Amino acid sequence: MKFGIIKERKNPPDRRVVLSPEACKTVTSAFLEAEIVVEPSNIRVYKDAEYIAENLQVADKMEDCDVLIGVKEVPIKALIPNKKYFFFSHTIKKQPYNRKLLQALLEKNIEFFDHEVIVNSKGARLVAFGRYAGIVGAYNGFRAYGLKYGTFLLPKAEELKDQQALITILKKIKLPAIKIILTGKGRVGNGAKEMLDGMGLKKVTVKDYLEKEFTEAVYCQIDASEYNKRKDGVRGSKVDFFTNPRAYKSNFYRFAQVSDFYIAGHFYGDGAPYLYTREDAKQTDFKIRVVADVSCDIDGPVASTIKPSTIADPVYGYDPKTESVTDFKNHEAIAVMAVDNLPCELPRDASVGFGESFLKYVIPAFFNQDKDGVLERARMTKDGKLTPRFAYLQDYVDGKE
């Protein structure tokens, strides 16, 4: 089995890679039948020489490989017919802008596996960059806070080496006695929590957060059962919420009344209530003025996120009165950091973390007859057709949706 590590060709450039040089070496050592060829790249965070140093072949020979592995969408013209591919296609939610990509995968008879749907038997994701989105998102949120109020100036995350370097910088800043609310306890939320804990912020309970004043900056991490409640008044649970999201309404506003800074690291599912609406943000007791929206659902559950921002220009202002973009330094504006490709700013750490999971769950499936069904569940296309699991995309492919 010959694996190819492809060059990332999407713009803006993405420096991440699924398998680092060390990870590639682990594959070839653990599976003697495995070969790896690395396509040359002047973009990748790991230099070609680092792969060569591990006795790996760096060559323009992707046509000779059986399985081609990348991170972001592969441009249609670069797709090699009749191959197996892994990358993020951003098509499973019927995204209009990538319809032609899925059509091309079918037309070129590509057996396609999407990283986003590499899941276990219960549907939980096995490989993801979410933790690193949370890590960088939290850092960028503090950077946005400093820029809005002119209290400190942090370098961009992409200018720093790794997570520890981000934490080292954050530990030097002096925060006023603000309250920081963090939603989500999954990969993203806990990635952000690592940063808050790393910089030494005090974590407090929901009760204390809502009822007490503090003389130092504090944070509170909440999950779905704490920022939602059942409409019928029955006591809900996190499991019930994810099963029956339409039975719930938001209970987040009580946090918005006492929070200065909000880090959104939650998962948002179809039918779930918005955390806060545009009307909520207009209220005089709505206190939040800095939002780091790691989840970045546009015009979604975090009403102030009306567009994505970019690594080059990461912060914009949201005017609650006009519901439009404004200068984030304006007194009444909510400063919004909503970069939708945050892990790109920490490419080496993100690549290592993603690769560890890919090594653990995906690579072995090629050599053990896919005994756990990992490949079967992630396979979106085969023999020029959608697989049964993804047949719901047929109307999308046909241009009917």
N, C-alpha and C positions, 0 to 999 in steps of 0.2 A: 504494500500500500504506500503510494507516494503522495505526500502532502505538499502543497505549495502555499507559501506565505506571500500573498499578493501585495503589490504596491497600492497605497491608498490614492485614489485619483479624484475624489470628490472635492469640490471647492466650497467653503474655505478648507484648506488642508487640515487633515487630522493626523497627528503624530503617533497615535496609539497603535498597538499591534496586539493580536490575540496571543501570540507565543513569543516570549523574549528569547534571546540566545540560550539562556540557562534552561528555560522550559523546553525548547527544542531538543537540547541535549538529553533532558530527562526522558523525552518521548523515545528517542532512538536507543537509549540505554535500556529502557523498560520493555520495548517492543522491537525485537530484532528484525521483524519484517517491515518495520516502518522506515521510510526515507523522507527527508525534508529538503525541499529546495526553496530558497528565499529569493524572491524577485528583488533586484537592486532598487534602492530608493534613497533619495536625498532628502526625504521628508520625515521618515520614520525616526522616532526618538532614539532607537538603537541604530548605530551606524552599521553599515555593511561589514566593516572590519570586525565588529564585535561578534557577528555571526561566524565569520571566517575563523576567528580565534577559537571558536568551539568546534572547529573542523566541519562546519556546515557549508553546503554548496550554495553560493550566491550566483545566480545566473538567470538570464531571460529564457527560462525553459518551462513556463507554466503550462504549455501545451502537453508536456510530457507527464504532468501530474494527474492523479485521480481525483483528489479533493483539494479545492482551492479555498483558502481561509482569509477573510478580511474583516474589517470592522464596519465601515460605512457602506452605503449603497455603491455598487459598481456601475459606472456609466454604461449604458446599453451597448455602445460601440466597442467597449472593452471586454464584454462577456464572451467567453469561449464556449461554443456549442458542445453539448453532450458531456458536460463535466458535472461534478458535484460541487456546490458552492455553499459556504457559510458566510453570512454577513447580516447586518440589520437592514431590512428592506423597507421598513415603515409602510407596510401595506395591510397589516392584519386588521386595522381599523378603517380600511377602505379609504386611505388618504388619497385624494384626487391627484395630487402632484406626483404620485408614484405608480399610477395605474399602468402607464406604458412600460415601466420596469417589470412589473409582474407579467404583463402580456409578453414581453421579450423573453423572460425566463421560460415561459411555456413554449413559445415559438422556436426557441433554440434548444429545446429538449433538455433543459438543465434540471437536474435533481437538486432542489433547493431546500436548505435548512436555515431557518431564521433564528438567530441568537435569542430573540425575544420570546420564542416559544419552546426553548429547551427547558422542559419542566419535568418534575417527578410525577408519579402516578396520581398524586393529589392535586396537581396543577400548580405547585409552587415552583417559581423560577430557580434554576440551578446555576446559571451564569448571568452576571449583570454588572454594570458599572455603577449601580445605585449608591453604594457606599461612598465612592469617590465624588459623585455628584453632591452628596450631603456634606462631605468634607470641604470641597471647594465652595459650595454654596454658602455655608456658614461663614467661611472666611470672607467671601465677597460681600456678604451682608454687613459685616463689621466695617469693611472698607467703605461701603455705601453710607453707613452711619457717620463715619468720620468725614466723608466728603460733604454730606448734607449739612452738618453742623459746624464744619471747619475745626473740629477738635483734634484730629490727628490725620495723618496721611500715610496710607499703607501702599506698598508696591503691589502690582498685579500678581495674582497667584502664579501666572505663567512665567514670571521672572524668578520664581523661587524653586529650589531643587525638589523638595518632597514635602509630605505632610508635616514632618517634624519641623521643617523650616517655617511653615505656615504658623504652627503653634508657637514657635519661638518668637516670631514677630508679634503675634496677638498677646502674648504674655507681657509685652512691654507697654501696651496701651493703657491709658487710664480712663475708665468708663465712669459716668455719673451713676447714681443709684436708679438705674432703669430696670424695667421688667421685660424679660424676653420670653415669648411663648413659642414653643416648638411643637408642631403637629407631626405625628407619625412615629411609629416604633419599629419600622421595617429597616431595610438596608439604608435607605436615604436618611430617615430620621435618626437612626443610630449613628450613621456617619457624621451627621451634624453634631450629635451629642458628644462624640469623641473630641470634637474641637472645643466645645463649651467646657467639658471636663478638663481637657488638656490645658486650657488657659486659666483654670482654677476658679471658674464661676461657681457660685453656690446654687445647688438644685433644691427647690422647695416643693412642698406638696400643693395639690390643687387648692385645698382649703386655705392654706397660708398665702398662696399666691393671690387669691381672690380677695382675701380679707385683711391682709397685713401690709404695712409699709416697711420698707427696708432702708438701711443706710449704705447699702452696697448693691451692685448689679446682681440680679438673681435670674434664674430661668426655671421654667416648668415645662416638662415634656408630657404631652397628652396624646391619647389615641382616640380612635373613632367613637368609643363608648363614652368619652368625656366631652367631645365637641358635637355630638349628636344625641338626640333623645327621640323615643318613639312618639308618634303623633297621638296614639291612643292612651298615653300615660303609663302603659305597662313598662316595667323595668326591662330595658334592653340589654344587649351584650354585643361585643365586637363580632362574634360569629353570626349572630342574628342580623346585625347591620349589613354585613357583607352578603348575606343570603337574601335579605329583604330591604334593600336600600330605600325603596320608595315608601316604606312604612315609617321613615324617620324625617325629622326636621332638624335644622341646625340649632345647636346650643352653644355656639361659639361666641356670640355677641358679648356675653359676660366677661370673656377674656379680652375682647377688643376694647372694653371700657377701662381696663387697667394696664394694658400692655403698650410699651413704646416701640417695640421691635418684634416682628413676627417672622419666623423661619418656617416655611411651608414645605414639609417633607413627607406629607401624607400620600396615600394612594387614593385616586378618585375614580370611582366606578360609575357606569351608566345608571342613571336614575337616582344617584345620591344627591342629597341637598347641598346647595352652595354653603361654604363656611360663612361668608358674608357677601351681601349684595351691594350693588351701587347705591341703593337707597340707605343701607346700613352705614356706608362710608360717609354719607352726607350728614349724619346725626352729630350734634354738638358734643356728645359724650363718647364718640368714636375716637379713641386716643392714638391708635397705631399710626406712626409716621415713617417707618422704615419697614419694607417687606423684602425678604430674600425668598423668592418663590422658586424653590428648587424643582418642584413638581411641574411648574410652567404649563398649565392648561390655559390656553388663551380664551378670554371671555368665558371663563369657567368659574370654579368654586371660590377663587380668590379674585373678587371683582375688580381690583385695581390692576390686575395683570391683563392689559388690553392689547399687548403685543410682546413678542419676545425681544430681548435685548441681545447684544453680541459681546464677545470677548473684547473686541476693540472699543465698544461703547456700551458698557455693561449696565448703566443706571439711567433711568428716565423718571420724570415726575408724572404723577397722576393727580389731576385736579378733580376732587370729588364733586364739586359744584357743576362743572361743565362736562364731567366724565370724559376728559380728553387729556392728551399729553401736554405737559408744561415743564418748566424748569424745576428740577427736583429740589433745588435749594429754596424755593418759595416756601414761606412759613406754613401755609395751609396744604402744601403738596405732600403726597405720600411718595417717598423715594422707593422706586421699584427696581430690584435686581432680578431679572428673569432670563438669564442666559440659558439657552436650551441645550448646550453641549458642554456643560461644566467639566466633566472628566478630562476633556481635551487640555485643560489648563494644568493638569497633573499627570502627564502622559506616561511617565515611567512607573509611578506607583500604581496607576490605574491598569496598566498593561500587566504588571506582575500579579495584581489581585485577580483580574479577569482570567489570566492564564492559569492560575492555580485551580480555579473551578473548572475550566475547560479540560485541563489535564485529568482532573479527578472524575468528571462525569461523562465527557464526550469522547475523548480519544480511546479509552478502553472499550467503548461500545463497538468500535470498528474491528475489534479483535476477540470479542466474546459473544459474537452473534447477536449483539444488541439485546442481551438477556433481560435488561431492565426497561426496554422499550423507549430509551431516551431518543434515539434517532427516529424511530417510528413516529413519535409524538411531534417532533420538530420538523419533519419532512412535509413541506408545503406543496411541492410539485414533483411529479414523476411521470415519465413516458409522455410528456407533453400535456399532462392533465393535472388539475388540482387533486390532491389526495382527499379521501372522504372527510377527514377532520377539518379541512379548509374549503369544502364544497360551498360553504356560505358565501365565498368570495366570487362565485361564478358571474352573478349579475354585475358585480363591480368590474370584473375582467371584460365582460361584454359591453360595458359602457351604459348599462341600464340604471346604475346607481351612482 
